[in-house]
């Protein structure tokens, strides 16, 4: 599997800004071929972005998905609807949703099930808070989140899973976990996933990404890591040259 670069634009752009960014990225990233790239715009622009991307190598991701298949859930967007809009990936369990939207581990599990029922690849976000980090509970937080999210999932171990390790204390703060310190967390993640399914599943079907205040200056350290398969980028992905340089380091 190729290494993967996800650009999460959150709720930062209006329609004109989103489409302008996509058009510029189509030109700028044309020669990036060794890294798979997916954009996650606001859901209201998914169809327009997909139309602009056309048959390029660039992929589309949704930032969220409903935990239910269909029904009276005002404001929610189902996995079937997301698939219909042309998405390949869905970000699930991002720390901003866990914290600000009170998203529970059970909801994350149901969302992952919905993804697999509709041929979508979930990008499962996990990571410890600053309080958990300072109290030595990083490992237990990661294990809890993984066990709750991917236990009893219909689509596993047959399908691909992307896990994005994003320490909550690093998201949007300018702080980051140095690449050489990722190994301990990788061991915890691999051990937990392998215990739920198998080491073969982890080696063959799981891609592990890092996210949290990534920029082009530090990106190379993560790309060359033996245990990482890509990067999830937030704020830096809104800057064309910054994002291009992040992608270029992965070539």
HELIX and SHEET records of a PDB file:
HELIX    1   1 UNK A   15  UNK A   28  1                                  14    
HELIX    2   2 UNK A   43  UNK A   45  5                                   3    
HELIX    3   3 UNK A   46  UNK A   53  1                                   8    
HELIX    4   4 UNK A   79  UNK A   84  1                                   6    
HELIX    5   5 UNK A   95  UNK A  100  1                                   6    
HELIX    6   6 UNK A  105  UNK A  117  1                                  13    
HELIX    7   7 UNK A  130  UNK A  134  1                                   5    
HELIX    8   8 UNK A  138  UNK A  150  1                                  13    
HELIX    9   9 UNK A  168  UNK A  170  5                                   3    
HELIX   10  10 UNK A  179  UNK A  181  5                                   3    
HELIX   11  11 UNK A  182  UNK A  196  1                                  15    
HELIX   12  12 UNK A  199  UNK A  205  1                                   7    
HELIX   13  13 UNK A  216  UNK A  223  1                                   8    
HELIX   14  14 UNK A  235  UNK A  238  5                                   4    
HELIX   15  15 UNK A  240  UNK A  249  1                                  10    
SHEET    1   A 9 UNK A   3  UNK A   8  0                                        
SHEET    2   A 9 UNK A  35  UNK A  40  1                                        
SHEET    3   A 9 UNK A  59  UNK A  62  1                                        
SHEET    4   A 9 UNK A  89  UNK A  92  1                                        
SHEET    5   A 9 UNK A 121  UNK A 126  1                                        
SHEET    6   A 9 UNK A 161  UNK A 165  1                                        
SHEET    7   A 9 UNK A 206  UNK A 211  1                                        
SHEET    8   A 9 UNK A 230  UNK A 233  1                                        
SHEET    9   A 9 UNK A   3  UNK A   8  1                                        
END                                                                             
